[in-house]
């Protein structure tokens, strides 16, 4: 998302203001440090930790979604609507939920507040099969949460309350779990606890351990491009949105933007472009991979579900092109329902969708 003012990216601006206002406090709580292996007594825990297929690191929040909402009643007026749902979301938690639903052993490293919302988020994650042993509780801060009124065209203005999810801590337990994972979804760019060197050091350790690294952003902010210059040389797949790509590269053409991220060091790049699919720069694999034609209900988690679907398909042995199609089908399943999961049911369901859904050639 871009940080310009619009109905869809206003939460990113709020998050940026929250981070800037509290960045000094964050650096005192979690100063940047070099990841090191655990030693002594803690090292005995290494074999006890689950060996994840995927470890997601970054933003954890709660989405509260309602539809259809076409207007806000004046004064204390009320309206009846068809659906309300709530679910864990965010660049890390949303992707973790979808990956677990698709059958991966998935862990989440992030933060919630010491409040009822945080307890509910943890419960919902665990019910969805996500390991929350690395989900930290930060006392004195609320859990990040977003209210999303969805209209009849699936548009989604947002009201975001930043909180603990914006500052996931880098812990020794996270480092150890990362070294034992098959893949790392690093969705923490924009978090002051990781930007500025700590995240780069984590990814260096991940590469040394042979972990495949995927990367997304919480939200672009001043300094994000410099952070990418540190991070991308360690990233196997960079997966930004179209708005983020244009904002960061100042390039309107998304193929040029994808190539620019590869030139910055990313091994491969796929830019998520909504109903127009994705633009890819991955060696000989270039150009647009179309999305599927569906009747969208809620697109809130489509970007995170695309990431999760792509990672899942790759870890299950699919080719890059096949994984991109699977990612698009995963997002299509999610967009046909409400909140993080939408209509997503299983890996097999998405495989069937790849072969049965019509391609949206008109949107390309």
Buried (B, 14 or more C-beta within 10 A) or exposed (E): BBBEEEEBBBBBBBBBEBBEEBBEEBEEEBEBEEBEEBEEEEEEEBEEBBBBBBBBBBBBBBBBBBBBBEEEEEEEEEEEEEBEBBBBBBBBBBBBBBBBBBBBBBBBBBBBBBBEBBBBBBEBBBEBBBBBEBBBBBEEBBBBBBBBBBEEEBBBBBEBBBBBBBBBBBBBBBBBBBBBBBBBBBBBBBBBBBBBEBBBBBBBBBBEBEBBBBBBBBBBBEEBEEBBEBBBBBBBBBBBBBBBBBBBBEBEEBBEBBBBBBEBBBBBBBBBBBBBBBBBBBEEBEEBBBBBBBEBBBBBBBBBBBBBBBBBBBBBEBEBEBBBBBBBBBBBBBBBBBBBBBBBEEBEBBBEBBEEBEBBEEBB
